[in-house]
Amino acid sequence: MKSSLLSLLAVASLATSLHVASALAGAGHDHGPKYGGVVRELHNIAYELVAKPDSLTLYVSDHGKPVSTQGATAEAVIYAGNDKTAVKLQPAGENRMVAKGSFKVGVGVRVILTTTLPGKTPAKATFNLK
């Protein structure tokens, strides 16, 4: 009986510890894509790049909260096989920057993005498209 009680307490303690650890791990640090793109985090800022054949859209957030892109600059260099294309993204709303055009996207395509947000350190990230 004493052994069963100790086992029950051990299981309850383990379950509580796992629940607390899980809650802490997810508290404000969800780095998964919210818009179906690829996410990179630099300097505590999350950058999500959504690449489509006719547009590149960059979403910027800080712990899940939108970061203003007003006054920001961004340049993407797209590497698709032997092709290299450079394009500038323009602020387009609360936390978005967009470039319109015709782009090669998909598996094997790599995008190197350099972004400068007002008052922040410039950030350079590589996105391997899926």
C-alpha positions as CSV (number, residue, x, y, z in Angstrom):
1,M,0.0,0.0,0.0
2,K,2.8,2.4,0.9
3,S,4.6,1.6,-2.4
4,S,1.4,2.3,-4.4
5,L,1.0,5.6,-2.6
6,L,4.6,6.6,-3.4
7,S,4.2,5.6,-7.0
8,L,1.0,7.6,-7.3
9,L,2.7,10.7,-5.8
10,A,5.7,10.3,-8.1
11,V,3.4,10.1,-11.2
12,A,1.4,13.2,-10.0
13,S,4.6,15.1,-9.4
14,L,6.0,14.2,-12.8
15,A,2.7,15.2,-14.5
16,T,2.7,18.6,-12.8
17,S,6.3,19.2,-13.7
18,L,5.7,18.4,-17.3
19,H,2.6,20.7,-17.4
20,V,4.5,23.6,-15.9
21,A,7.5,23.1,-18.2
22,S,5.2,23.0,-21.2
23,A,3.4,26.1,-20.1
24,L,6.7,28.0,-19.6
25,A,8.1,26.8,-22.9
26,G,5.1,28.2,-24.8
27,A,4.7,31.4,-22.9
28,G,5.1,34.1,-25.5
29,H,7.6,32.1,-27.5
30,D,5.6,30.5,-30.3
31,H,8.0,30.7,-33.2
32,G,5.9,28.7,-35.6
33,P,4.6,30.3,-38.8
34,K,1.3,32.2,-38.4
35,Y,0.9,33.0,-42.1
36,G,2.1,29.8,-43.7
37,G,5.7,31.0,-44.3
38,V,9.2,30.3,-42.9
39,V,10.2,31.9,-39.6
40,R,13.6,33.1,-38.4
41,E,14.2,34.9,-35.1
42,L,17.0,37.5,-34.8
43,H,17.6,40.0,-32.0
44,N,14.3,38.8,-30.3
45,I,12.3,39.7,-33.4
46,A,10.5,37.1,-35.4
47,Y,10.6,37.4,-39.2
48,E,8.1,35.3,-41.2
49,L,8.6,35.2,-45.0
50,V,5.7,34.1,-47.2
51,A,7.0,33.5,-50.7
52,K,4.6,33.2,-53.6
53,P,5.3,33.3,-57.4
54,D,3.9,36.9,-57.5
55,S,4.9,38.3,-54.2
56,L,7.2,38.2,-51.1
57,T,5.6,39.2,-47.9
58,L,7.5,39.6,-44.6
59,Y,5.7,39.7,-41.3
60,V,7.5,41.1,-38.3
61,S,6.6,40.4,-34.6
62,D,8.1,40.6,-31.1
63,H,6.9,37.7,-28.9
64,G,3.7,37.4,-31.0
65,K,2.9,41.2,-31.1
66,P,3.1,43.1,-34.4
67,V,6.2,45.3,-34.9
68,S,5.6,48.4,-37.0
69,T,7.4,48.4,-40.3
70,Q,6.9,52.1,-40.9
71,G,10.3,53.5,-41.9
72,A,11.8,50.1,-42.2
73,T,13.9,48.9,-45.2
74,A,14.3,45.3,-46.5
75,E,16.1,43.7,-49.4
76,A,15.7,40.0,-50.4
77,V,18.1,38.2,-52.6
78,I,16.5,35.1,-54.1
79,Y,18.8,32.2,-55.1
80,A,17.1,29.6,-57.3
81,G,19.5,27.3,-59.0
82,N,21.9,29.5,-61.0
83,D,19.5,32.5,-60.9
84,K,20.0,35.3,-58.4
85,T,17.3,38.0,-58.1
86,A,17.5,41.0,-55.7
87,V,14.3,42.9,-54.7
88,K,13.4,45.6,-52.2
89,L,10.4,45.1,-49.9
90,Q,8.2,48.1,-49.0
91,P,6.2,48.7,-45.8
92,A,2.6,47.6,-46.4
93,G,0.6,47.8,-43.2
94,E,1.1,47.3,-39.5
95,N,3.8,44.7,-39.5
96,R,4.2,43.7,-43.1
97,M,6.6,44.5,-45.9
98,V,5.9,43.4,-49.5
99,A,7.6,43.0,-52.9
100,K,5.5,42.4,-56.0
101,G,6.8,40.8,-59.1
102,S,7.6,37.4,-60.6
103,F,9.6,35.1,-58.3
104,K,10.9,31.6,-58.4
105,V,9.8,29.9,-55.1
106,G,9.6,26.4,-53.7
107,V,11.8,23.6,-52.5
108,G,15.5,24.4,-53.0
109,V,15.1,28.1,-53.3
110,R,17.0,30.2,-50.7
111,V,16.2,33.8,-49.8
112,I,18.7,36.0,-47.9
113,L,16.8,38.9,-46.3
114,T,18.4,42.0,-44.8
115,T,16.0,44.1,-42.8
116,T,16.5,47.3,-40.9
117,L,13.8,48.4,-38.5
118,P,13.9,52.0,-37.1
119,G,16.0,52.1,-33.9
120,K,17.0,48.4,-34.3
121,T,20.1,46.6,-35.2
122,P,20.1,45.5,-38.9
123,A,19.1,41.8,-39.2
124,K,20.2,39.3,-41.9
125,A,18.5,36.0,-42.2
126,T,18.5,33.0,-44.6
127,F,15.2,31.4,-45.4
128,N,15.1,28.0,-47.1
129,L,11.8,27.8,-48.8
130,K,9.6,24.7,-48.7
